[in-house]
Amino acid sequence: MHDRFIRCILIRVFAAAALLSITSLATNANAQTPADKAIPASARFFVPQPANGFIQQAVGLLEKFQLRNALLIAEMEATPQAVWLTGNTPAQTATTVTSTLRQANFQRAIPVFVLYNIPGRDCGSYSAGGAENTADYEAWIDAIAGAIGNQKVVIMLEPDAIADLPSDCGYDPTVVDIPQAVANRYAQINYGITRLEQETQTSVYIDGGNAHWQAVPVITQRLITAGVQQAQGFFSNVSNYNLSTYESKFDTWVSSCIAFGMNPADGGWRLGNYSYCASQYYSPLGTVNPDDITTWVYTDEWFQQNMGSAVPSTHFVVDTSRNGQGPFNAASYANPPYNQPSTVIATLNNGDWCNPPTRGLGAVPTAKTGIALLDAYLWVKTPGQSDGTCDSAGGARAWDYSVYGPAGWPTTAAQQATFDPLWGLDDPIAGAWFPQQALDLAQRANPPLR
């Protein structure tokens, strides 16, 4: 009897998810013209198959009679999300693309692909991997482009690849030829843009970091070098938590800085001099705090005074998959009962990108943004998937267990090195389903899930 009850409730959960998807299909489907590479305002984005781990978590919640939480997770999984291509052979990846396109056509929806296979990916950290060399990477790109053909798709090309160049990784220059590695990285991204944009309906966006990473002049120069002018634009906030107001403002400045440094009408001295642009960290007109958007008026004023006849035209998209509550701040852990010292707080804040708790899903994917250069809000990072083990061994966490270490927490140095005190458990590896985080994101969604 108990098992039959569970099955009945589970059917209701999946039916609710399917109904949400079907309703979205009926109200948002939009035909595309072959020559149109922009994302139409009426676009509906593809809903992939539920992430691995979702069904197991949903069943577990139902067995505990937590119907509300099971429905929240189902709603999250019924929301359009990107499909990540992270490796495999070119042939295997092409098969995945073909299968995804078939499903997207059935939904009459636009798929969003994340290409994450650049050589030297993630500086060898939690998400290390990628193609072995440039030739292998180009073959992988060719396979994806061939599988896409004339289908309408949106590509997020290599998150972190530009904001986190090999020169930012701290490599030993006696072991790694850093200048050559940087040159290779730009060549790989440029090849990806050129090859994928050859397809008639493929819109490519490249990595613009986020509003709390590289300064506007730095990321602007890197985007230009990578070939952003040949792409549809750039993306920001992938797998991050910055509020959309910060990201759209930052991205607009980057687009403005591109225009500023490429406009010969107002003086040859400006050409290529992106370093002149004000940023989220500095403006000559007043003190700017990257964490306080009210101070960003000084950077706004700099662009107003210096753009001349230049008009920003480079478009962008923003990842809202986990920014509903904004970025994490570890300051509360300095208070009782945790009483963590300032050194721990600093390390926790530096690791704020790695599975921070008490965040939330952000705005659902839409191309109706109300901002001219902002093409879409997208769920690029898969909500519920771990960023990595997020522990002290990897440098993302620190903790003084002598002042706070409740019963059940590890007591040996070896166990503590792989423990995440913010969640009170060992986090799953990068890309694995993280049920506690998944439910937390769904419960704290802003705006709330239906």
N, C-alpha and C positions, 0 to 999 in steps of 0.2 A: 504493500500500500504506500509506504513512504517513497519508494523508488518511482512509483507511478506518479505521485504528486510532484516530485522533483522534475520529472520529464515534462509534465504539463506546464509547469511554470517556466521551464527553460524554453519550450516552444513559444510561449508568450513573449519572452525576451527577444528571441531571434525574429519573431514576427513583427515586433515593434521596430526593430532595427531595419528590417526589410521595408516596412511601410514608410518609414522616414526616407529611405533611399528612393523608393518609387515615387513618393510625393514630390521629392526634389526633382526627379527626372521629369515629371509632368509639368512642373512650373518653370523650369530653368533651361530646358534643352534649347539649343540654338544651332541652326545650320551655319556652316562655314563656307566661304568662297575660297577656291584654291589659291588665289593670289593674296589672301589676307593673312599676314603673319602676326599682327597685333592680337592681344587678348581682348575679345569683345566684352563690353560691360555686362552683357547678358550671359556670359559663359557659365556653364556648369562644369565643375571639375570631377574627375573620376574618383570613385570610391573603391579602393582595392579590397581584396579578400582580407578578413580579420587577421590581425597580427598573431603570430605564434604565441600562445600563452593566454590569449583572451578567453577562449572557450573554457579552458581549465579554471581560470579565475572566476568566470561567470557561474560555472557549475558549483564551485566552492562557496560562492556567495549565496547561491540559492539553497544549498544544503544547510546553510546557517540562517535561512529564511530572511536574508537581506535583499529583498526584491528591489527596493529603491536603488541600492548600490549596483545591483546587477543591471538594472535598466540604464543607469548612468554610464556604465562601461559600454553597454550596447549602443547607446546614443553616440558615444565617442567614436566607436568603430564604424558607425554608419555615416560619419562625416568624411568628406573628401580629404585625401592625404596623398603625399608623394610616394612613388615607388622607387626604392633605392637599388641602384645597380652598383655593386661593390666589389666585383671580381669575377671569377669563373673564366672559362675560355671564351674567345669571341663567339664561337658557335653556340655555346650554352647561353650566353648573354643575349644573343640575337633571338633565341627561342623564347626567352623570358619577355623580351620586348614584343615579339609577335603575339604571344599569349595575352599580354596586357592590353595591346591595341585591340585585340578581338573582344575582350571584355568591355573595354571603353566604348567601342562601337555599339555594343549591345545596350549600354547605358546612354548612348548618344552624348558622351561626355569627353572632355579634354583631359588626357592623362598628364601628370607632372612627373617627370623622371629626374632623379638625382644621380648624377654620375660621380662616383666616389672611388676612383681607382688610380689616382695619380701616383707615379713612383715617389717613394719617400713620404707617403701619406701620414699626416698627424705627427710629424717629427719623430716617428717611432714610438709614440705614446700609447694610450689605451686603445686607440683605433688604428694601430699600425697596420701596414700592409701596402697594397697597391701593386701595379704592374712592375715587372722587373726592370724594364728599361723603356726608352722612348719608342723604339720600334714596336715592342709589344703593346704599348699604350695606343699607338696610332692604329694598329691592327684591331684593337678592341673598339676604338672609336669608329673605325670604318664599318665594323659589323653592326654597331648600333644604328649608324646612319642608314645603312642598307636596309635594315629591318624596318625602320621608320617609313622610308619612302615618302609618299605624298600625304601621309596622315597628319592631322593637326595635333602637335604635342608642344609641351613647354619643358625646357631643359634647364635644370640648375647644375651648372658645370663646376664640379669640384669645390665643395665647401672648404674653407680655410686655406685653399691652395695659394691664394694671393695675399691674404692678410697674414699668413704664417709661412713666409718663404723659407727655403733652406737656410738663409742667412739669419733667420730668427730662431733657429732651433738649438743654438749653442753647440753645434758640432765642433769637434777638434779639427782645426784646419790642416793638421798634419796627416789626418786620416781621410777627410772629405775635402775635395776641391770645391769649396763653397761658391766661388764665382761661376764655375762651370755648372754646378747644380742649379744655381739661380737662373742661368741662361737656359738650361734645359727645361726648367719649370715654365718659363715664359713661352718657350717654343711649343711645349706640350699643350698649354692652354690655347695658344694661338691656333695650333692645328685643330684642336677640338672645335673652336669657334668656326673656323673656315670650313671644315668638313661638314659639320652639322647644319650650318646656315645655308649650305648648298641645297638642302631639302626644302621644297617649296613652302611648307607650312610649319617648319620647326623654328620656334622662338627660343634663343639661347640667352641665358642670363649667367653672368660670371660673378665670382666671389668679391663682395665688398666689405667683408668683415662685419663689424657692428659698431654702434655708437660709443662703445666703451673700450675700443681696441685701438687700431691705428688712427692717427690724426687725419683730418680731412686732406691736407696736402700730400701726406704720405700715400694714403690709399688711392688718391686721385692719380698720382704719378704711376703707381703700380697698375691701375686699371688701364691707363693709356698704353703702357708698355705691353700689357697682355692682349690688347686689341679690342677694348670695349666698344670702340666706334664701329666695329664690324659685327657686333652682337646686338641683340634686342635691348640689352641693358645689363644691370647688375642686381644682385640680391644682397640682403642684409639680415642679420639676426638669426641665421640658421643655427638651430640647436641652442639658442640663447634665450634670454629672459627679459630683455629691455622692453620697456613700454613702447607701443607703436608710435606715440607722439614723439618720443626721442628719436626713434629710428627714421621716421619719415622726415623729420627736420634735418637730421644728419645726412640722409641720402640726398635731400634737396640741395644741401650745401655742396656735396660731392659733385652732383650734376652741374651746379653753378660754377664750381672750381674748374671742371672740365671745360665749360664754355669760356670762362675767364682766360684760361691759358691757351685757347685755340682761336682767339678772335683778333685778327690782325688790324681790324678797323680802328681800334683804340690804342694803337702803338705797338711797334714790334718788340719792345722790351717785355711785353706780357707773354709772348709766345713761348710755351713750354715751361714757364716759370710758375708752376703750381705751388711752389713753396711759399709764395706770397699770401696765399689764401688763409684767412682766419679759420678757426676750428672749434671743436668742442672743448679744447684745452686752452686755447689762447686767442685773444683779440687785442689789438692795440688800443681799442676804444674802451676797454674795461675788463675787470677780472671775470673770467669764465670758469664755472665749476661744472665738470662733466656730469655730476650727479644732481645738478639743480638747473632745470630747464629755464627757470625764470632769469638766470644770468646769461642765457644764450642770446638775449636781445643785442648784446654787444657784437656778437658774430653776425647776426642778422644785419645790423647797421653797417658793418664793414662791407658785406656783399652789396647792400643797397648803394653804398657810396662808390664802389669800385667796379661794378659790372659794366658800366658804360652801355654800349649797344649790344653787348653779348647777351644771348638768351639761352638759358639751360634747356637742353633737349634730350639728354640721356635719361632713359626710363629706368625704373627699378621695381622690385617686389620685396615684400617683408614677410618673414616667417613669424606667424602668430601662434604656433602650436603650443607654446608653453609660457607665454608672456602675460597671462591674464592678471597676475598679481604683481608683475614687475620683478626686478632683480632681487636676489637674496641679500640680506644683510645679517651678519653674524653677531652684531652688537649685543643682542639679547642673551647670548651665551656667556657674557661677562657677569651676568646677574645670577642671584640664587635661583635654583639650587646648583647651577652648573659651575659658577665662579671661575671661569676659564681666564687665564692671564692674557695680556695684550698680544703676546707673540702667537698664541693659539688663534685668537680672533683674527689677526692679520693673515695667517695661513688659511683659515676657513674662508675669508673673503677673497683671497687669491684663487681659491678653488671653487668659487661661486658658480662656475659654469658646469660643474660636475654633480649631477643628481641633487640639486638643492631641494630641500623639503618646503612645504607650504607655498608652492607656486600654484599655477592653475592654467587651464586651457585659455587661450585668447580668442579673438574674433574668429568666427568660422570663415573658411575660404570664400572669397568673393572678389570679383573684378570691379564691383561698384564701390570705389574707395572715396570718391569725392575730392581726390587730389590729382591734378592733371598728370603728373609724371609717375605717380604710383599706380602701376598696372594691376596689382592684385595683392590681397592678403592671402597667404597660403599656409597650410600646415605642411611644412617641409620635413622637419624632424618628426619621426613617428612617435606620437605620444604613448608613453608606457614602456618605451625601450630605453634601457640603461645607457648612460654615457660611458660607463666603465666601472671598475671596482671602486674608484673614488676613495682611496685609502691613504694612510700616511706613507706606505711603501712607494706609492706613485706620486707623492707630493701634493695631493689635493686635499688632504686632511691632516690635522694635528689634534692632540687632546691630552690634557693632564688628568690621567685616571686616578691620581692620588687625591684629587679634590672632588671628583665626581665619577663614580664607577659602580652603578647599581648592581644588585644581584643578577646573575645571568650574563653579565658582560665579561669579555675575556680578561684573564688575569696575567697571562704571559706576554712578553714583548713580541714574540712571533705571532701570536693570535691578534694582538692589538694592531700590528702593522698592516693587517688586511681587513680590519674592522672599520665600519663607518659609524661614528658616534652620533651623527645627525639623524640617522635612521634606526640606530640600535641593532644593526645586523651587517652581514657581509653582502655588499651590493653585487648584483649579477654582472657578468662581463659585458663589455660594450656590445650593443645590439640585441642582447637578450631581454626578454620580457621582465619587467620589474613591477609586480602586482601592487605593492604598496604605493609606489609612485603613480601608477596608472590610476588607482582609485583616488588618490590625493588630487591629481590634476583634474579629474572629472568632478569631484566634490567642490573644488574651489574655482571652477570655470567662471570667467568674467568676459562676456555676459554668461549667465547661468545656462546650462543645457536645458532643453525643453523637458 
